[in-house]
Amino acid sequence: MFSHSVLRRIFSQLCLVLCIALCLSACSLRSVRVVQERQFKAMCAQLRPEMQRRSLLDEQGNYLSSPLPALPPKKDCGETLFKHLSPSFRYSADNPMAAPKTFAESATSRRDVQIRDYGFTLQQGLDTVDLDLIARGDWEGEGQQEWLLACKVTFGGAPVSRTYFLALPTLETEGVLTARPFAVFECIAYDCALHVPQVGESAYAPEAPVFESMPGQRAVTSPTAAPPAMTDAGARKARVPQKREP
């Protein structure tokens, strides 16, 4: 039979071991500055294996939140992204049809755009583009903090959606902002897959640029189709089951 003093000592030692284990687990994670909680949770669900591999999530899906840096002003962020962010990550550099320099240049009218605090929605013919600033973190693990964005394209002519996850070094209000795609989540109906491009290689088939014109008073959108299914070349690929709606 253990005395009370021995039991207290054992309990104290167990608590100490548990605290050390929790601290070590937290220290192994790279901190993330979350901008939009709901969108960040969706990102964690879609990129969980990759985020765990990069020490942004632990085995239970927890992350280490950081209060820094300060967030960009709400009233300016969505507008800045719309006016200055390049959609070049969606298209092939070899496409003879030049893609628009910014998302703003691809819009026929401001009526097609809804600006939010940290993003925007753009209607392009039958397609819908939703872009959100989600968080700030060190995705590559090289000490470089970048803004993390998600750009979801829903193709109106087919049950296909594609979400590009992007890293943006800065949110300058001058010139063109160029984001780097670091993962692509594509769904064809309820069959979804995560693709992670390797350095210097493309893991997905690019889209064809959509061009709109205004002959007379009527807007005309050139026909477009959903992009072909993504290739496996140079990609880490993971099937992600999706729940069907009742």
Buried (B, 14 or more C-beta within 10 A) or exposed (E): EEEEEEEEEEEEEEEEEEEEEEEEBEEEBBBBBBBBEEBBBBBBEBBBBBBBEBBBBBEEEEBBEBEEEEBBEEEEBBBBBBBBBBBBBBBBEEEEEEBBBBBBEBBBEEEBBBBBBBBBBBBBBBBBBBBBBBBBBBBEEEEEBBBBBBBBBBBEEEEBBBBBBBBBEEBEEEEEBEBBBBBBBBBBEEEBBBBBBEEEEBBBBBBBBBBBEEEEEEBEBEEBEBBEEBBEEBBBEBEBEEEEEE
